[in-house]
Amino acid sequence: MDMKMDLRIRKTYRALTDAFIQMMQEMDFADVTVNELCERSLVGRGTFYKHFADKYEFLSFLIRDQYGSFLSEISASMQHHSPYEFIAELFRSCLDFLESSPALMSALKNAQGSSVIEKTVAEVLIPDMTQRMKEMKSMGYDIPFDPHLTAELAVSIGNQTVLWWLRNRESVPKEKFMSFLHRNVDALMSPGNSQK
């Protein structure tokens, strides 16, 4: 019974996610309504509201889900990563994810409401990154700033630079952009890219 429920929930989330990404290609986040999201995904409003309070909570779920996927992919190898490597790998994972989802990339590139998305990304990532920076500091890594400030800076830089790249990716290849980003993250984290 639980497996069937889990499968139904996953199907519901997938249908909502696919419809949301499609809608973001056609309209700004501010124009997305729960009614239309439910119609397009063939998910009942009652089902939507059973899982999410509103479209903002749904957006937060999407971002948390993707961040959780990133963490599960790298969690085993992250034991030995420096703060610099963690942040750089997070940026690379974000770009890889966006490239694997052209519809989402297009939607974000053209989104007028990207500030809502940026704010939600920050709300999801900053608390986790702050905790990770604290743990890395306790492991002997030299963090140049307060862990919370480091997380705030990294997320802010990430938000802005990823959005910039989305708008300029035709003229700036991903590897060139990543090289630029690595240099800047390295400068931010220096001397935090080596253990004491």
C-alpha atoms as one frame of an Amber mdcrd trajectory, in Angstrom:
protein
   0.000   0.000   0.000   2.750   2.474   0.935   4.625   1.694  -2.292   1.486
   2.479  -4.332   1.032   5.713  -2.415   4.664   6.622  -2.962   4.308   5.940
  -6.674   1.127   8.024  -6.897   2.797  10.901  -5.093   5.842  10.717  -7.347
   3.583  10.710 -10.412   1.696  13.701  -9.050   4.935  15.615  -8.411   6.249
  14.715 -11.876   3.028  15.842 -13.573   3.033  19.130 -11.638   6.724  19.698
 -12.356   6.367  19.062 -16.078   3.350  21.354 -16.328   5.092  24.045 -14.276
   8.177  24.015 -16.507   5.962  24.241 -19.585   4.063  27.180 -18.070   7.306
  28.964 -17.165   8.242  28.864 -20.861   5.034  30.642 -21.731   4.576  33.086
 -18.879   6.169  34.796 -15.928   6.026  33.124 -12.509   3.673  35.874 -11.311
   1.171  34.769 -13.962   1.266  31.083 -13.019  -1.905  30.093 -11.203  -2.607
  26.955  -9.213  -5.811  26.473 -11.229  -3.994  26.399 -14.553  -1.127  24.321
 -13.138  -3.644  21.735 -11.949  -5.522  21.770 -15.263  -2.368  21.255 -17.311
  -0.985  18.558 -15.043  -4.343  16.766 -14.681  -3.930  16.970 -10.915  -6.918
  17.987  -8.834  -6.766  21.229  -6.855  -7.534  19.289  -3.685  -4.555  17.032
  -4.346  -2.330  20.032  -5.011  -3.394  21.727  -1.766  -2.950  18.482   0.154
   0.767  18.725  -0.666   1.422  22.467  -1.100  -0.016  25.616   0.451   0.463
  27.657  -2.736   2.614  28.040  -5.847   5.474  29.485  -3.762   5.631  26.377
  -1.605   5.561  24.287  -4.783   8.485  26.307  -6.206  10.363  25.759  -2.946
   9.667  22.027  -3.237  11.081  21.966  -6.787  14.263  23.714  -5.719  14.660
  21.546  -2.603  14.130  18.430  -4.689  16.820  19.417  -7.181  19.234  20.449
  -4.412  18.565  17.120  -2.684  19.412  15.311  -5.919  22.663  17.250  -6.131
  23.543  16.385  -2.535  22.775  12.693  -2.997  24.944  12.562  -6.131  27.960
  14.063  -4.423  27.440  13.259  -0.743  29.790  10.269  -0.678  32.644  12.161
  -2.275  31.975  15.401  -0.379  33.650  14.076   2.767  36.979  15.296   1.419
  35.897  18.404  -0.465  37.008  21.835   0.633  34.470  24.665   0.878  35.788
  25.982  -2.435  35.294  22.606  -4.130  31.807  22.218  -2.667  30.661  25.619
  -3.954  32.285  25.144  -7.363  30.715  21.682  -7.709  27.314  23.110  -6.716
  27.590  25.696  -9.507  28.643  23.049 -12.032  25.771  20.780 -10.976  23.313
  23.649 -11.378  24.541  24.373 -14.907  24.518  20.664 -15.808  20.952  20.372
 -14.540  19.833  23.431 -16.508  21.488  22.128 -19.669  19.699  18.799 -19.237
  16.384  20.644 -19.043  16.195  23.044 -22.014  12.600  23.942 -21.203  13.498
  25.079 -17.702  16.593  26.882 -18.960  14.499  28.772 -21.494  11.902  29.603
 -18.857  14.464  30.971 -16.411  16.293  32.884 -19.119  13.135  34.747 -20.049
  11.555  34.962 -16.600  10.655  38.427 -15.457   9.910  37.060 -11.986  13.376
  35.628 -11.485  13.658  37.525  -8.182  11.052  35.149  -6.693  13.087  32.199
  -7.934  16.346  33.717  -6.646  14.759  34.356  -3.242  13.459  30.790  -3.054
  16.856  29.377  -4.053  18.431  31.455  -1.280  15.856  30.274   1.300  16.604
  26.647   0.424  20.378  26.755   0.032  21.630  29.270   2.620  20.671  27.314
   5.781  22.192  24.081   4.446  25.330  25.786   3.146  25.760  27.642   6.444
  25.703  24.324   8.291  28.157  22.802   5.806  30.524  25.756   6.178  30.390
  25.362   9.982  31.165  21.640   9.655  34.031  22.324   7.250  35.428  24.962
   9.592  35.314  22.451  12.475  37.189  19.974  10.231  40.040  22.461   9.938
  39.225  24.300   6.733  39.965  28.005   6.827  36.748  29.824   5.978  37.576
  33.503   5.322  34.201  34.789   6.563  31.531  33.845   9.047  29.928  30.595
   7.743  26.538  32.261   7.278  28.053  35.184   5.373  30.046  32.746   3.211
  26.826  30.892   2.360  24.995  34.161   1.623  27.803  35.349  -0.659  28.065
  32.033  -2.497  24.311  31.795  -3.114  24.075  35.430  -4.191  27.001  35.043
  -6.589  25.548  31.770  -7.836  22.096  33.210  -8.465  23.366  36.226 -10.352
  26.052  34.507 -12.380  23.868  31.562 -13.409  21.141  33.955 -14.578  23.778
  35.995 -16.441  25.076  32.840 -18.145  21.561  31.768 -19.137  21.113  35.090
 -20.905  24.576  35.011 -22.524  25.300  31.334 -23.070  25.314  31.623 -26.870
  28.438  33.807 -26.657  30.046  32.239 -23.559  30.560  28.451 -23.590  29.877
  26.639 -20.318  33.522  25.628 -19.781  34.739  29.201 -20.244  32.053  30.396
 -17.859  32.972  27.699 -15.311  36.627  28.748 -15.514  35.600  32.336 -14.773
  33.351  31.184 -11.955  36.077  28.967 -10.447  38.513  31.891 -10.365  35.967
  34.060  -8.597  34.897  31.416  -6.095  38.584  30.707  -5.441  39.196  34.409
  -4.806  36.181  34.550  -2.481  37.241  31.480  -0.531  41.009  32.141  -0.386
  42.718  30.850   1.612  39.752  28.511   2.266  40.691  26.080  -0.476  43.277
  24.317   1.638  43.095  22.537   4.938  45.070  23.812   7.955
